[in-house]
Amino acid sequence: MASDLSANVPNILYGEGDRITLLKRLLKELGQPDQAFKIIHIAGTNGKGSTSTMISALLKLHYDRIGLFTSPHLYTERESIVVNHEMIASTTFYSCLEQVYQAALTMGLQPEEDLSQFETTFLVAMVYFANRVCDYVVIECGLGGALDATNAIGDSEYAIVTKIGLDHLNLLGDNLEAIAHTKAGIIRPQRTVVLAPFQREGVETIIRNKTESQASTFIRVEEDFIMKDESGTYYINDPAYKDFSIQLGLKGTYQQENLATVMAWYLTWLKQNNRTFQITNINKALENLSLPGRFEWIQNDPAIILDAAHNVDAIEEFITSLKEEFGQQKVTLICGFLKDKDVPRIVERLVTLNADFILTQVDHPDRYMPIEQLQALFEAYAVPFQTHVEPREALEQSLKDQQTPLLIVGSFYLIKVVRSDLLGKA
């Protein structure tokens, strides 16, 4: 499966001029498709994809058509555009793309030069969701918040902010406060804002102040709102729900806080819409969910797991999840990263694991970290490792007489290569 957009389309134009005003003009030219449905807008550093997926699944319990816009994709932009768990068809994608390009041409733009891949995919999604007459659409920010292409929408019923950390420092700001202000840019007047638990110091104040300035309702999710027992079953830490347990298909210890955010939003939504809490339906919606590349189990015995953890916070969660699953058991770990990430700190955390390391180079022509640089970081800790420049060679080596759990962690550009090979072998 390959990209559906031309390779000549710019990958990113974030911050190059007033992109939001341009995209608002394009949405107007397209007939304001973003106003044809209710929107839930999600920003944050980690957890956006899982949170978006769970919310869309819960909304489907109540409505006929739920749209979901997420990023990044692994193989094709069409993965980002989903209605009722089904990806947009290729022919339909091109039909909507033609509408977007025609609107751009009418405005005097050259669409394959003046719009980025992400901006184009977002506009296609809005057209498609309107054409499908979606009731609700859940939109995940691609980058930041205030200047993200998705913030060209006219309104959103809910703004949900997942855990905020330090990532994309070259674009969003070089400190947590600047990044939090950027994420807060999705908050609309007189709406509802839900803030995920376990935020760093100062984040809550920024989000709360922005919420109050917009006369919106602020909901802070408590850190113990969702608990998990030894069997892996979740429950709401509230006497009113003491008899209910929640089954979640998504794996990884970090899903506990994502589920807390989702359930806090859902209970609020139920109350605001005079709906009833039905745990049987909730479990039907959540128990079989999966997300490619998010602590994704490809096989058991021996285990093969893929996790696109590519910033320090995500790596911390990955390590916690790994230890919960395997304790101190030795594992094999393939890793590769983009050079614009905080790879030194990522490596500092990874070398604490009981692992045989295989280092590789990710599949990105401009942003990959050269294998020599990654080697130097591991050498500083005197940790033994193997190197294979090509991810496929690293995978083949690790699969030979595999005895220990195999984990592939790092950039989405690494995950997409090994995932397609693994599923082809399955």
C-alpha positions in Angstrom: 0.0 0.0 0.0 1.6 3.3 -1.1 0.9 7.0 -0.6 -2.1 8.3 -2.5 -0.7 11.8 -2.9 2.1 12.8 -5.3 5.6 12.5 -4.0 6.0 16.1 -5.1 3.6 17.5 -2.5 5.4 19.3 0.3 5.5 17.1 3.4 5.1 20.0 5.8 4.5 23.8 5.6 3.9 24.4 9.3 4.5 27.9 10.3 5.3 29.2 6.8 3.0 32.2 6.7 -0.6 32.3 7.9 -1.6 28.7 7.0 -4.8 28.8 9.2 -6.3 31.7 7.3 -5.4 30.1 4.0 -7.1 26.8 5.1 -10.2 28.7 6.4 -10.5 30.3 2.9 -10.3 26.9 1.3 -12.9 25.4 3.6 -15.2 28.3 2.7 -14.5 27.7 -1.0 -15.4 24.1 -0.4 -18.8 25.1 1.2 -17.7 24.8 4.8 -17.8 21.0 5.1 -16.4 21.3 8.6 -19.7 22.8 9.7 -21.8 19.8 8.6 -21.1 17.8 11.8 -20.2 18.1 15.4 -16.5 18.0 16.2 -14.3 16.7 19.1 -10.8 18.2 18.8 -7.8 16.5 20.4 -4.4 17.9 21.0 -1.4 16.8 23.1 2.0 15.2 22.8 1.3 11.5 23.5 -1.9 9.5 23.6 -3.9 11.4 21.0 -4.4 8.4 18.6 -5.6 6.1 21.3 -7.8 8.7 22.9 -9.3 9.6 19.5 -9.9 5.9 18.6 -11.7 5.2 21.9 -13.9 8.3 21.7 -15.0 7.5 18.1 -15.8 3.9 19.2 -18.0 5.2 22.1 -19.8 7.7 19.9 -20.6 4.9 17.5 -22.8 3.4 20.2 -25.1 6.4 19.8 -25.0 7.5 16.1 -25.0 6.1 12.6 -21.8 7.7 11.2 -18.7 8.7 13.1 -15.7 10.2 11.3 -12.2 9.9 12.6 -9.2 11.9 11.4 -5.8 10.8 12.8 -2.1 11.0 12.0 0.5 10.0 11.2 -0.3 7.2 8.7 2.0 4.3 8.0 1.5 3.6 4.3 -1.2 5.8 2.8 -2.9 9.0 3.7 -6.2 7.2 3.5 -5.5 5.6 6.9 -6.1 9.0 8.4 -9.7 9.2 7.1 -12.1 6.7 8.6 -15.8 6.4 9.0 -17.3 3.7 11.2 -13.9 2.0 11.4 -13.5 1.8 7.6 -10.8 3.7 5.7 -11.8 5.9 2.8 -11.7 4.0 -0.5 -9.1 5.0 -3.0 -11.5 6.1 -5.7 -13.4 8.2 -3.1 -10.2 9.7 -1.9 -9.3 10.9 -5.4 -12.8 12.2 -5.9 -12.6 14.4 -2.8 -9.0 15.3 -3.6 -10.2 16.7 -7.0 -12.7 18.9 -5.2 -9.9 20.2 -2.9 -7.6 20.9 -5.8 -10.4 22.6 -7.8 -11.1 24.9 -4.9 -7.4 25.7 -4.6 -7.1 26.5 -8.3 -10.2 28.7 -8.1 -8.3 30.7 -5.4 -5.3 31.0 -7.7 -3.2 28.4 -5.8 -1.1 25.6 -7.2 -2.3 22.8 -4.9 0.7 20.5 -5.2 3.0 23.3 -4.3 1.0 25.5 -2.0 -0.6 22.8 0.2 1.3 20.3 2.3 0.5 16.6 2.5 -1.1 16.9 5.9 -3.1 20.0 4.9 -4.4 18.3 1.8 -5.3 15.1 3.7 -7.2 17.2 6.3 -9.2 19.0 3.6 -10.0 15.8 1.8 -11.2 14.4 5.2 -13.6 17.3 5.8 -15.1 17.0 2.4 -15.5 13.2 2.8 -17.0 13.4 6.3 -19.6 16.0 5.0 -20.4 13.8 2.0 -21.0 10.8 4.3 -23.3 13.0 6.5 -21.3 12.1 9.7 -23.0 12.9 13.0 -19.7 13.5 14.9 -16.1 13.7 13.8 -13.2 13.2 16.1 -10.1 15.1 14.9 -6.6 14.6 16.1 -4.2 17.4 15.8 -1.1 16.6 13.7 1.3 19.1 15.2 0.8 21.5 18.1 -2.7 23.1 18.2 -3.0 26.7 17.5 -1.2 26.6 14.1 -2.1 23.0 13.3 -4.0 22.6 10.0 -6.9 21.0 11.9 -7.4 24.3 13.8 -8.9 25.8 10.7 -12.2 24.3 11.7 -14.9 26.7 12.7 -15.9 25.2 16.0 -15.6 22.1 18.2 -17.9 20.9 20.9 -15.1 19.5 23.0 -11.4 20.2 23.2 -9.5 17.3 24.8 -5.8 17.8 25.8 -3.8 14.6 26.4 -0.4 14.5 28.2 1.8 17.4 27.1 5.6 16.8 26.9 8.7 18.0 25.1 8.6 17.1 21.4 8.9 19.0 18.1 10.9 21.7 20.0 12.1 23.1 16.7 8.5 24.0 15.7 6.4 24.4 18.9 8.8 26.1 21.3 11.8 25.2 23.3 10.0 24.8 26.7 7.0 23.2 28.2 5.1 26.5 28.7 5.4 27.5 25.1 4.2 24.0 23.9 1.3 24.1 26.4 0.2 27.5 25.1 0.3 26.1 21.5 -1.8 23.1 22.4 -4.3 25.3 24.2 -5.0 27.1 20.9 -7.7 24.5 20.0 -9.9 25.7 22.9 -13.1 27.4 21.6 -15.5 29.8 23.5 -18.3 28.4 25.7 -17.4 24.7 25.1 -16.0 21.9 27.3 -12.3 21.2 27.8 -11.0 17.9 29.3 -7.4 17.8 30.5 -5.7 14.4 30.8 -4.1 13.3 34.1 -0.3 13.2 35.0 0.5 16.6 33.5 3.9 18.3 34.2 3.9 21.3 36.5 2.5 24.4 35.0 0.5 22.7 32.2 -2.8 22.7 34.1 -2.6 26.4 34.9 -2.1 27.3 31.2 -4.9 25.1 30.0 -7.2 26.2 32.8 -6.5 29.9 32.2 -7.2 29.5 28.5 -10.4 27.7 29.2 -11.6 30.4 31.6 -10.7 33.2 29.2 -13.0 31.5 26.7 -15.8 31.0 29.2 -15.6 27.3 28.7 -16.1 24.5 31.2 -12.8 22.9 32.5 -12.6 19.3 33.5 -9.4 18.0 35.1 -9.1 14.2 35.1 -7.9 12.9 38.4 -4.9 10.6 38.4 -6.8 7.8 40.2 -10.0 8.2 38.2 -9.4 4.9 36.4 -7.7 2.0 38.2 -6.6 -1.4 37.0 -6.5 -4.7 38.9 -4.0 -7.5 38.6 -6.0 -9.2 35.9 -5.7 -6.1 33.7 -9.3 -5.1 34.1 -10.1 -1.4 34.5 -12.7 0.2 36.7 -13.9 3.6 37.6 -12.7 4.8 41.0 -16.1 6.1 42.0 -18.7 4.5 44.3 -21.4 5.2 41.8 -19.7 2.8 39.4 -18.3 0.2 41.8 -20.1 -2.7 40.1 -18.7 -2.0 36.6 -15.5 -3.2 35.0 -14.1 -2.1 31.7 -12.3 -4.3 29.2 -9.9 -2.5 26.8 -8.2 -4.1 23.7 -5.5 -1.5 23.5 -2.3 -2.6 25.1 0.4 -0.7 27.1 0.4 0.7 30.6 -0.1 4.2 29.3 -3.6 3.2 28.1 -4.8 3.6 31.7 -4.4 7.3 31.6 -5.8 7.5 28.1 -8.8 5.5 29.2 -9.2 7.8 32.2 -9.4 10.8 29.8 -11.8 9.1 27.6 -14.2 8.0 30.3 -14.1 11.4 32.0 -15.1 12.9 28.7 -17.7 10.2 28.1 -19.4 10.6 31.5 -19.6 14.3 30.9 -21.0 13.8 27.4 -23.6 11.3 28.6 -24.8 13.8 31.3 -24.8 16.8 28.9 -26.8 14.8 26.3 -29.2 13.0 28.7 -27.8 9.6 27.9 -27.5 6.5 30.1 -24.4 4.7 31.2 -24.4 1.1 29.8 -21.3 -0.9 30.6 -22.2 -3.8 28.3 -22.2 -1.5 25.3 -19.0 0.3 26.5 -17.1 -3.0 26.6 -18.4 -4.0 23.2 -17.0 -0.7 21.9 -13.6 -0.9 23.6 -12.6 -4.5 24.1 -11.5 -5.3 20.6 -9.8 -2.0 19.7 -6.3 -2.1 18.3 -3.9 0.5 16.9 -1.0 -0.2 14.5 2.3 0.5 16.0 1.1 1.3 19.6 2.4 -1.5 21.7 1.0 -3.7 19.0 1.3 -7.4 19.5 2.1 -9.0 16.1 2.4 -12.5 17.6 2.7 -14.4 20.9 5.2 -17.1 22.0 7.7 -15.7 21.3 6.3 -12.2 21.4 6.8 -9.6 18.7 5.7 -6.1 19.6 5.8 -2.8 17.7 5.8 0.5 19.4 6.3 3.9 17.7 7.6 5.5 20.9 9.8 8.3 19.5 10.0 10.9 22.3 11.3 10.6 25.9 7.8 10.5 27.5 6.7 7.7 25.1 9.9 5.8 25.7 9.3 6.0 29.5 5.8 4.5 29.0 7.2 1.9 26.6 9.8 0.7 29.2 7.0 0.6 31.9 4.8 -1.5 29.6 7.7 -3.8 28.7 8.6 -4.4 32.3 4.9 -5.1 33.2 4.7 -7.7 30.5 8.2 -9.4 30.8 9.6 -8.3 34.1 13.4 -8.7 34.0 13.3 -11.3 31.2 15.9 -10.6 28.5 14.4 -9.2 25.3 15.7 -8.3 21.8 15.2 -4.7 20.9 15.5 -3.1 17.4 15.5 0.6 17.4 15.9 3.5 15.0 15.1 7.2 15.3 14.8 10.6 13.6 17.7 12.9 14.2 15.4 15.8 15.3 14.2 13.8 18.4 16.0 13.8 21.8 17.7 10.6 21.0 20.5 11.0 23.6 17.9 10.9 26.4 16.0 8.2 24.7 19.1 6.0 24.6 19.9 6.9 28.2 16.6 5.3 29.2 16.8 2.3 26.8 20.2 1.1 28.0 18.7 0.4 31.4 16.8 -2.6 29.9 18.0 -6.2 29.9 18.2 -6.4 26.1 20.2 -7.4 23.1 20.2 -4.2 21.0 20.0 -4.1 17.2 20.5 -0.6 15.8 19.2 0.5 12.5 18.4 3.5 10.3 14.9 4.7 9.7 13.3 5.1 6.2 13.3 8.9 5.8 15.5 10.6 3.2 16.1 13.8 5.3 15.4 13.3 8.9 16.9 9.9 9.7 19.6 9.6 12.3 22.7 8.1 10.7 23.6 4.7 12.1 27.0 6.0 13.1 25.5 8.6 15.3 23.2 6.1 17.0 26.1 3.7 17.5 28.1 6.5 19.2 25.3 7.1 21.7 25.2 3.4 22.7 29.0 3.1 22.8 29.1 5.8 25.4 27.3 3.4 27.8 29.5 0.4 26.8 26.4 -1.5 25.9 27.0 -4.3 23.3 24.9 -4.1 20.2 24.6 -5.1 16.6 24.0 -2.8 13.7 22.2 -3.2 10.4 21.6 -0.1 8.3 18.6 -1.6 6.6 15.6 -2.2 9.0 14.7 -5.4 7.0 18.2 -6.8 7.6 17.8 -6.0 11.3 14.5 -7.8 11.4 15.7 -10.9 9.5 18.7 -11.2 11.9 16.5 -10.9 15.0 14.0 -13.5 13.7 16.6 -16.2 13.1 16.0 -18.8 15.8 14.1 -16.2 17.9 14.2 -17.2 21.6 13.3 -14.0 23.4 10.6 -11.4 23.1 11.3 -9.1 20.1 10.4 -5.4 20.4 10.8 -2.9 17.6 10.7 0.7 18.9 11.2 4.1 17.5 10.1 6.2 14.6 6.9 5.5 12.6 9.2 5.3 9.6 10.9 2.3 11.2 7.6 0.7 12.3 6.0 0.9 8.8 8.9 -1.0 7.2 9.1 -3.9 9.7 5.3 -4.1 10.2 4.7 -4.7 6.5 7.4 -7.4 6.4 6.1 -9.1 9.6 2.5 -9.1 8.5 3.6 -10.5 5.1 5.3 -13.3 6.9 2.4 -14.0 9.2 
